[in-house]
Amino acid sequence: MSDPFQPVVTSQHHTVSVDGFPVELPLVAIKPDLAISLMMVIDLGVRFGAHCGEKLAEALAPLKPDIVVGAATLGIPVAIEVTRALGLDRYVILQKSPKVHLGSALEQKITSITSKGAQRLLLDARAVPLLKGRRVVVVDDVVASGSSLKGSAELVRQAGGEVVGLGVILTEAREWEGVLGDDAALVHALAHIPQFRPADDRTWVIRPETV
């Protein structure tokens, strides 16, 4: 039995303008026939985080949100910056691993294009009063499969919150549209990235269907 494919950081990059802020993202082969451009928002600096928070807040402010929800781990800085830019104070973070204070939590199972196996999203039961009856925007760094964003929205609804918008820095390919269904119309993004396939010369080229 052959070893499972291990992700490989290639020598190629993809440059994207995130609402006027250019970033160069490394291409990572996650399957023999599939590479993605990887954005680690925590590695792109304070100015980039603040820029994304301000631009997403501009898009989400007309929805009059009461509170922001983000998912660990890379959704945490996005939630903080969007909350700050909206002039709000409180935000809620959905965890992906059990914590000592999460003895009683609402739970949703999710999958991710960049993580192996099934994961869970956990909402601390003590945060439910912050969401119940409130207008909520859910934010994240990237939506690719759509599973994490869908799970986040479902947890908010289980807690009695009204999801009025979904904000992401990047949309990737198109799979997320089908997974989110009607909620796809709630998505506000700052930029889009495609996925890549191998070419005959051993470089990676854009998959046209993902543009």
SVG drawing of the C-alpha trace seen along z (x, -y; Angstrom):
<svg xmlns="http://www.w3.org/2000/svg" viewBox="-35 -52 46 54">
<polyline fill="none" stroke="black" stroke-width="0.4" points="0.0,0.0 1.5,-3.4 1.9,-6.2 -0.8,-8.9 0.1,-12.0 1.8,-14.6 1.2,-18.3 4.1,-20.0 4.9,-23.7 5.9,-24.4 8.2,-27.1 5.3,-28.9 3.2,-31.8 -0.1,-33.4 -0.6,-37.1 -4.0,-38.4 -5.2,-41.9 -7.2,-41.9 -9.4,-45.0 -6.3,-46.9 -3.7,-45.2 -1.5,-42.8 -0.4,-39.6 1.8,-36.8 0.6,-33.4 2.6,-30.2 1.1,-27.3 0.8,-24.2 0.1,-20.8 -2.5,-19.0 -3.1,-16.2 -1.1,-14.9 -3.5,-16.8 -4.5,-19.7 -2.7,-22.8 -4.1,-25.7 -2.7,-29.2 -2.3,-29.2 -3.1,-32.3 -1.9,-32.3 -3.5,-35.5 -1.5,-35.4 1.7,-35.7 0.8,-38.7 1.2,-41.4 -0.8,-43.9 -1.5,-46.3 -3.0,-43.5 -5.2,-42.3 -6.4,-45.9 -7.0,-46.5 -9.1,-43.3 -11.1,-44.2 -11.9,-47.7 -12.9,-46.5 -15.1,-43.7 -16.6,-46.0 -17.5,-48.5 -19.4,-45.6 -21.1,-44.3 -22.0,-47.5 -25.2,-48.1 -26.5,-44.8 -26.5,-46.4 -24.8,-43.5 -24.9,-43.3 -22.0,-40.9 -19.3,-39.0 -18.6,-35.3 -15.4,-33.7 -14.0,-30.2 -10.6,-29.1 -7.9,-29.3 -7.4,-31.6 -10.8,-33.2 -9.8,-34.7 -7.8,-37.7 -10.5,-38.3 -13.2,-38.4 -11.2,-40.8 -10.4,-43.2 -13.9,-43.2 -15.3,-43.8 -12.9,-46.7 -13.7,-48.3 -17.5,-48.0 -17.1,-49.8 -18.3,-46.8 -16.7,-45.2 -17.8,-41.6 -17.2,-38.8 -17.7,-35.0 -15.0,-32.4 -16.0,-28.9 -13.4,-26.4 -12.2,-23.3 -10.8,-21.3 -12.2,-20.6 -11.2,-23.2 -11.5,-22.9 -14.4,-25.5 -16.3,-23.7 -17.9,-21.0 -21.3,-22.0 -21.1,-23.2 -23.2,-23.2 -21.4,-21.2 -21.2,-20.9 -19.1,-18.5 -17.1,-20.0 -14.4,-19.2 -11.7,-21.4 -9.7,-21.4 -6.5,-22.1 -7.0,-19.7 -7.2,-15.9 -10.2,-14.1 -13.4,-15.3 -13.4,-18.2 -15.8,-19.8 -16.9,-23.4 -17.8,-24.0 -19.9,-26.9 -19.5,-27.5 -23.0,-27.3 -22.2,-30.4 -21.9,-32.4 -25.5,-31.5 -27.0,-34.6 -24.7,-36.8 -26.2,-35.4 -29.8,-34.7 -32.1,-37.2 -29.1,-39.2 -28.1,-40.1 -24.9,-38.1 -22.2,-38.3 -19.9,-35.2 -16.4,-35.8 -13.5,-33.7 -10.2,-33.9 -11.1,-31.7 -14.1,-29.8 -13.2,-26.8 -15.3,-23.7 -17.9,-25.8 -18.2,-23.3 -16.7,-25.5 -18.7,-28.5 -21.9,-26.5 -21.2,-24.8 -20.6,-28.2 -23.8,-29.6 -25.7,-26.6 -24.3,-26.9 -25.3,-30.6 -28.9,-29.6 -28.9,-26.8 -28.1,-29.5 -31.1,-31.6 -29.0,-34.2 -30.0,-35.6 -27.2,-35.2 -27.4,-38.4 -24.1,-38.1 -21.0,-36.0 -17.7,-37.8 -14.5,-36.3 -11.2,-37.6 -11.0,-35.1 -13.4,-32.8 -11.6,-29.8 -13.0,-28.0 -16.7,-27.3 -17.5,-24.2 -18.6,-26.4 -21.5,-27.8 -23.3,-24.4 -22.5,-23.5 -23.8,-26.8 -26.9,-26.7 -29.2,-29.8 -26.6,-31.1 -24.1,-31.7 -26.0,-34.9 -25.0,-36.2 -21.2,-36.0 -19.2,-39.2 -15.6,-38.6 -12.6,-40.9 -11.1,-38.7 -11.3,-35.3 -8.6,-32.7 -8.7,-29.8 -7.3,-26.3 -4.5,-24.8 -3.7,-21.6 -0.4,-20.2 0.8,-21.1 3.0,-19.0 6.1,-21.0 5.6,-20.2 4.4,-23.7 0.9,-24.4 -1.7,-26.2 -5.2,-27.6 -8.2,-25.3 -10.5,-27.5 -13.6,-26.1 -12.4,-27.5 -12.0,-31.1"/>
</svg>
